[in-house]
Amino acid sequence: MATSFTKRIFSGIQPSGGLTLGNYLGALKRFAEYQGQGAETIYCVVDLHAITVWQDPEKLRHNTREVAAAFLASGVDPAQSILFNQSQVSQHAELAWLFNTVARVGWMYRMTQFKDKAGKNSENSSLGLLAYPSLMAADILAYHATAVPVGEDQKQHLELTRDIAAKFNHDYGVEFFPITEPLIEGTATRVMSLRDGSKKMSKSDPSDAARINLTDDADAIAQKIRKARTDAEPLPGTMEGLKDRPEARNLVNIYAALSGETADQVLARFEGQGFGAFKPALAEVAVEVMAPITARMTEFMADPAEIDRILGHGADQAAAIAQPIVERTKEIMGMIRSR
């Protein structure tokens, strides 16, 4: 008889600074929507992942609180979800080491993100940068998470998590870890740059005009949308007509995700119109949705002690779930349990 696992959704965001509209639409908004839908929701600020490259300590503390503020401002409710920062729950690091003995070195070298971040000088990158997909697997499996919301660029990491779970279960003849499923759904799961529709919206883009930051005020949001790159063609009636128009497709997807409509519903309303009409309408929707989030983030950041209290309480809740799972993992592997 197959093992039955409690339905749990887990996800995390790295506190490397500069959250964008892409983080909101692709992650934070969805995290809030998963609450109360029949699965436990566990969300994490993954500060252990951030230090795989050097971080200024004060900036890391600030960024960790800012990501927590973004979770809270986006509707993640500590009464409905567990919200914590990774380094406060030692079971993540402990399980990651156990998984280091299960995962294969070749799996790590094949990870696209390691190749991108390490570049040509990979010998000088930290060991943590190479091994951090094993930590990501531990983040997920320490809670026996059954589902993880992921963007297209994170699918490879989740596949590795599934490989580690499957290999552990096979090696020890158990069905202890779930084979976690990806949650990929809805419009604009991948928000593109406002300056180049072929590139993902990113905090690392040299042009601030390429992204909408979660800290941007209403005027900045409206101005960036007005200046977003588009083309001279009118909008078609369906998304099929935007197949070769990446900038236009991106703006329509953003409008749909912010308004809660489908992209085709948006196009049905704007069919035949140009961006002179569409951009002001998009700016209005973006400001209506995003400005309150920015204001709430500012309020939370003005009270860092309250953020720390919420994260500390969440860490206690998370550890209560993870501790028996890690202890059982060690038992399965043959380690003597402490009395």
N, C-alpha and C positions, 0 to 999 in steps of 0.2 A: 504494500500500500504506500502510495506516494506521501511524502511529508507535506503537511499543510503549514504554510507560513502566514503570520499576521500580515495584512496588507499595510505596507509602509512605503511612503515616498520620501526619498532623501535627495537633497541637493546642496551644493555649496557655491559660494562666490569668493574669489580670491581678493584680498584687500591690497591690491596694487595701485589703487588711486584712480580717480577719474571715471566714475560710472556714467554710462550714456543711455540714450533712448533705447539703444539696442539691448542693453542689460535689462531695462524695464520691460520692453515688449517681449523679448525672448526668454526672460527668466522671472523677474520679480512679480510681474502682473500674474503670470501663471501660478507662481508659488502661492499667492493669496487665493487664487481661484480654486486650487486643489483642496483648500481647507473645508472640512465638513462634507466631503464627498465620499466618505466611507473608508478612507485610509488614514492612518496616522501620518502626520507631516512633520519631518525633521529637517531643519535648515541650519546651515553652518557657515560661518565666516572662516575660510580655510587659510589661516595665517601660517601654518606649517608649510603649505605649498608656496606661499609668497617668499619664504626665506631660502628657497632653492637658488635664488639669485640674491645678492647682498641688498639689504634694506636698511635705511636709516631708522634706528629704533623709535625715535619720537614720531617720525612720519608713519611708521607701521602702526603704532598705537592709534594715531589719528585716523588712518585709513580703515583700521578695523572697526572703530566706532562709526565711521561714516558709512561703511557698508551695512552695519547693523541698523543705523538710522534709515538707510534706504529700504531695507526689509520692512521696517516698522511703518515708514511713511507710505509704502506701497500696499499696505493692508495686511501684512503678516502679523497675526495677533498672538502674542505669547500665551494667551488663555486657550488658544486652539492648536498652536504649533509649538514645537520645541525649537528655540533659537539660541545658539551658543557659538563661541569661537573655539576652533579645533584644538588649540594648544592647551585648553583647560581640561580636556578629557584625554587622559594619558592612554586609554585603550586604543586610540587611533594609531599612535606610534608603536605600541606593543604588538598589535595585530599586523601592522605593516612589516615588522621584522619577521614575524612568522611567515607572512606571505612572500618575503624575500627568499625564503628557502623553497617555496613552491614555484614561483615564477621563474622563467628561464631568461638568461642574459640576452639571448637573441630576440626575445619578445620586446625587450626594452629598447634595443638598438633600432628596431623597426618602427618605433613610434614617431610619427611625422612631427609632432610638436617638439620632441627632443632635437631632431635634426634642424628644425627651424630656429630654435632658441640657442642651441650650442654652436651652430654654424660650422665654419671650417676649422675653428680652434676647439673642437670638442674635447680634446685631452685636458684642457684647462677649465672645463665646466665642472660644477660641483657634482659629487656622487649623487646628491639628492635630486639634481635635475634629471639624471638618468633613471633613478629608481622611483621617482615620485608617482608614476602610474600604479605602483604597488601600494603606496600610501592611499591613493585615490580608491583603490579596491577595498582597502581597509576601512576607509571612511564610510563606504556603502555597506559593506558586509558586516561591520561591527553592530549594525542594527538589523541585520537580516532584511535589508530593504528589498522590496519586491519590484519597485519601479523607480526610475530616475528620469526626470525631465532633462533632455539633452538637445543641444543644437547639433547641426550636421557636423560641426568641427570637433565635437566631443564623442561622436559615435565610436571612434577607434578605442578611446579609453574605456568606454563601457564594455566593448567587446573583449578587451583584455581582462576586465573585472570578471566577466562571464567565464573566460578561459581559466582564470585562477580558481574560481569557485568550482568549476567542473573538474579541474585537475586535483584539487584538494579532496573533493568527494570521491573521485575515482581512486586516488592513491590510498585513502584510508577506509574505503569501502563503506562510506556513509552517504546520507542525503542531508548533510548538515547545513550547507549554505545554499540559498536560493539562486537560481539563474536569473539574475535581475533583468527586467524588461525595460527598454527605452520608452519614454513618452515623447513623441515628436508629433505635434499637431498644431492646427490653426494657422492663421495668416501671419506673415512677417516673423517667422521664427528666426530668420536671418536678416537683420536690418543692415542695409548697405550704406556706404558713404554718400553724403549729400553732394560730394564733388566728383565722385566716380562710382557709378552704379555697378561696376564689376568687382569692387572691393568692399569687404565688410566694414561697417562703421566701427571705428576703433579709437580708444583713448590715446593710442600711440601715434596716430596720424599727425604729421607735422602741422597740418592746417586745422585750427580750431573750428573753422567754418564747415569742415567735413562731418561734424558730429553735433548732436544736441546733448549737452551735459545735463545730468540730473540737478546740477547746481545753477543752471542758467535761469535767469529771470524771464518774465513774459516778453519783454522787448527783445532780448537776445534770441529767444526761440523764434519769434515772428520774423526777425531779420534774417536768420539763417535759412529759414524756409523760403523766404522771398528770393534769396540769392542762390538757392540750390540749383545745380545744373539740370537743365532739361533739354528738350528739343522743340522745334517749331511746329511739329505736327499736332493736329487736334487729337483729343482722346477718343479711342474707339469704344464700341459698346461692350466688348468682352476682353478678358485678359489674353486671349489668344492673339489679339491684335497688338499686344505689347511685347511679344516674344523677342523681338530684336531691338527693344528700346529699354535698356536696363535702368536708366535714371527715372524714366517715366513709370516703369513698373514698380520701382522702389517706393516712389512717393505715393502711388495708389495703394500699395501694400501697407504703408505706414498709416494712411488715412483709414483703411479698413480695420487695422488692428486697434487703432485708437477709438474708433467709433463703434466697434463691435459688429460691423457689417461684413459681408463678404466683399472681395475685391470686385466681383461682377456687379454687385448691387451698387457700389460706388460709381462704377463706370456707367451703369444704366442712367444714373442721375446727371453725369457730366458728359455724356456722349456728344461728340461734335464740338465741345468747348476746348479752348486752349488753356495754357497754364496761367494766363493772366486772370482767369476766373478760378482755376483750381487752387492755386497756391494760397490766396487769401482765405479760402474756405479751409484748407488744410491747416494754415497757421492758427485759425480760430479754434479748431478742434484740438490742436496740439497744446495751445495755451490753456484751454479749458481743462484738459486732463493733467498736464504736467505741472502747471504753476502751483496748484495745491500741494503736490508731492514735494516740490522744492521748498515750499513754506513749512511743511511738516518736518522735513529733514533738518531745516534750520532750527526749528524748535527743539528737536531731539538733541542736536549737536550742542545746544546751549546748556544742556544738563548731562554732561558725560557720566556723572555718578549714577544716574538713572539707567543709562545704557549699560554701564558695567553691572548694575544690579540685575537687569534683565538677562544679560549674557551669563552671569554667574548662576542664576536660578536655572537657566536652560542647560548649563553644563552639568548641574546636579541631576537633572531629569535624564539627560543623555547618558551619563555614566551609569545610571541605574539600569538602563537597557543593555548597554554595551558590556558591562563587567561580566555578567554571567555567560554571555556569548563568547567572550575572549577566554574565560576560565574553562569553558567546555572545549574550546578549540585546543587549548594546551593539554587537556586530558586526553582528547582524541589522539594527539601527537605523542602521547606517552610521558608527559611531564607530571611529576608528583604534585598533587594539590597541597597548598599550604593549609595548615590547621589553624 
